[in-house]
Amino acid sequence: MIINVDRSFLEINSIKNLNRSKCPGPNFKISKVDPPDFQLNKFFYKQIGKKHRWIDRLVWEDKKWVEYVENPRVKTYVLKDNSNLAGYYETITDKDNDHSEIAYFGILEEYFGRKCGGYLLSEAINNLFKDGMSRVWLHTCSLDHENAIKNYLARGMKIFKSEKINIDIN
């Protein structure tokens, strides 16, 4: 069966355009995954992606996961509520152009509705600009969580490209 999907590419080009969201509580902390841990990336990809058709990496062998997370351009950050995992994001940096893509971003279901997504995205964008990026971008689609694009727009990101694609879900 073929389904129609709307895909949007969003960007933010200045920290001045960032509409920050408050931390959801004193127990929430964001930290960089260092050293890289492919099992953590794999866990989040599967858990968050299972309802949003994240399927590209499901065929990856562990070796491919290790190569990906150990790429110096890739960084992973996790949001924890005390010691409990709440969400994550991965960035891929293009230092030659001072751009960074937020390649994957998501909150575990049990943290929906607790303002974690806005906070995590705010911090991701803020930290990328602090690291010297002049542009932060990402893409989303109509298969992602219904609040995903709302969160990106609320943080100050703007759509720079939209397209309709067909996906075979057989």
C-alpha positions as CSV (number, residue, x, y, z in Angstrom):
1,M,0.0,0.0,0.0
2,I,1.3,3.5,-0.9
3,I,0.7,6.3,1.5
4,N,1.2,10.0,0.9
5,V,3.6,11.8,3.4
6,D,4.3,15.4,3.8
7,R,7.9,16.2,4.6
8,S,9.1,19.5,6.0
9,F,12.7,20.8,6.3
10,L,13.1,23.4,9.0
11,E,16.0,25.7,10.1
12,I,17.0,28.4,12.5
13,N,19.8,30.7,11.6
14,S,20.4,32.7,14.8
15,I,20.2,32.1,18.5
16,K,18.3,35.4,18.6
17,N,15.3,33.6,17.0
18,L,15.3,30.8,19.6
19,N,12.2,30.7,21.8
20,R,13.4,28.8,24.7
21,S,11.3,26.4,26.7
22,K,11.8,26.0,30.5
23,C,13.2,22.9,32.1
24,P,10.3,20.6,33.0
25,G,11.6,20.1,36.6
26,P,14.7,20.1,38.8
27,N,15.4,16.4,38.2
28,F,15.8,16.7,34.4
29,K,19.3,16.9,33.0
30,I,20.8,16.7,29.5
31,S,24.2,15.1,29.0
32,K,26.4,14.2,26.1
33,V,26.9,10.5,25.6
34,D,30.6,10.2,25.9
35,P,32.1,7.8,25.1
36,P,29.6,6.9,22.3
37,D,27.2,4.0,23.1
38,F,25.6,2.5,20.0
39,Q,23.2,0.5,22.2
40,L,21.7,3.7,23.6
41,N,21.2,5.2,20.1
42,K,19.7,1.9,18.9
43,F,17.4,1.7,21.9
44,F,16.0,5.2,21.4
45,Y,15.8,4.7,17.6
46,K,13.6,1.6,18.1
47,Q,11.6,2.9,21.0
48,I,10.7,6.3,19.7
49,G,10.6,5.3,16.1
50,K,8.3,2.3,16.4
51,K,5.2,4.4,16.1
52,H,6.6,6.8,13.5
53,R,7.9,4.5,10.9
54,W,11.6,5.0,11.6
55,I,12.8,1.9,9.7
56,D,16.0,2.8,7.8
57,R,18.3,1.7,10.6
58,L,16.4,-1.5,11.6
59,V,18.6,-3.5,9.2
60,W,21.9,-2.1,10.6
61,E,24.2,-4.7,12.1
62,D,26.0,-3.6,15.3
63,K,29.1,-2.8,13.4
64,K,27.3,-0.2,11.3
65,W,25.8,1.3,14.5
66,V,29.3,1.5,16.1
67,E,30.7,3.2,13.0
68,Y,27.9,5.7,13.0
69,V,28.1,6.8,16.6
70,E,31.9,6.9,16.6
71,N,31.9,9.3,13.6
72,P,33.4,12.5,15.1
73,R,30.7,14.5,13.3
74,V,28.0,12.7,15.2
75,K,27.0,13.5,18.8
76,T,24.3,12.1,21.0
77,Y,22.7,13.7,24.0
78,V,20.2,12.2,26.4
79,L,17.6,13.7,28.7
80,K,17.2,12.0,32.0
81,D,14.7,12.4,34.8
82,N,16.9,11.5,37.7
83,S,18.4,8.3,36.4
84,N,15.5,7.4,34.0
85,L,15.9,8.0,30.3
86,A,13.4,10.4,28.9
87,G,14.6,11.5,25.5
88,Y,17.5,12.0,23.1
89,Y,18.8,13.7,20.1
90,E,21.6,13.1,17.6
91,T,23.4,15.8,15.7
92,I,25.6,15.7,12.6
93,T,27.9,18.6,12.3
94,D,29.2,20.1,9.1
95,K,32.1,22.2,10.4
96,D,33.1,23.4,6.9
97,N,29.8,25.4,6.7
98,D,29.1,25.9,10.5
99,H,25.8,24.0,10.1
100,S,24.4,21.1,12.2
101,E,21.5,18.8,11.5
102,I,19.5,17.4,14.3
103,A,19.3,14.0,12.7
104,Y,17.1,12.3,15.2
105,F,15.1,13.7,18.1
106,G,12.5,12.3,20.4
107,I,10.9,11.8,23.8
108,L,9.9,8.4,25.2
109,E,6.1,8.0,25.4
110,E,5.9,8.1,29.2
111,Y,7.3,11.7,29.1
112,F,4.7,13.0,26.6
113,G,2.8,16.0,27.8
114,R,5.5,17.0,30.4
115,K,7.2,19.8,28.3
116,C,10.3,17.6,27.7
117,G,10.3,18.1,24.0
118,G,10.3,21.8,24.0
119,Y,13.1,21.9,26.6
120,L,15.2,19.3,24.9
121,L,14.9,21.1,21.5
122,S,15.6,24.5,23.1
123,E,18.8,23.1,24.7
124,A,19.9,21.3,21.5
125,I,19.6,24.5,19.4
126,N,21.1,26.7,22.0
127,N,24.1,24.4,22.5
128,L,24.7,24.1,18.7
129,F,24.8,27.8,18.4
130,K,27.2,28.0,21.4
131,D,29.4,25.5,19.6
132,G,29.8,28.0,16.7
133,M,27.1,26.8,14.3
134,S,25.4,29.5,12.2
135,R,22.5,27.2,11.1
136,V,20.7,24.4,12.7
137,W,18.3,22.3,10.6
138,L,16.2,19.2,10.7
139,H,13.4,17.5,8.8
140,T,10.2,15.9,9.9
141,C,7.2,14.4,8.3
142,S,3.6,13.6,8.8
143,L,4.4,10.2,10.2
144,D,6.2,11.8,13.2
145,H,4.4,12.7,16.4
146,E,1.6,15.2,15.8
147,N,3.3,17.8,18.0
148,A,6.8,17.5,16.4
149,I,6.4,20.3,13.8
150,K,4.5,22.4,16.3
151,N,7.5,22.2,18.7
152,Y,10.0,23.0,16.0
153,L,8.0,26.1,14.9
154,A,7.4,27.2,18.5
155,R,11.1,27.2,19.1
156,G,11.6,29.6,16.2
157,M,12.5,27.3,13.4
158,K,11.2,28.1,9.9
159,I,10.2,25.8,7.1
160,F,12.6,26.3,4.2
161,K,11.4,23.4,2.0
162,S,8.3,21.1,1.9
163,E,7.6,18.2,-0.3
164,K,5.1,15.4,-0.7
165,I,6.4,11.9,-1.1
166,N,4.9,8.5,-1.5
167,I,5.9,5.6,0.7
168,D,5.2,1.9,0.2
169,I,4.3,0.5,3.6
170,N,4.1,-3.2,2.5
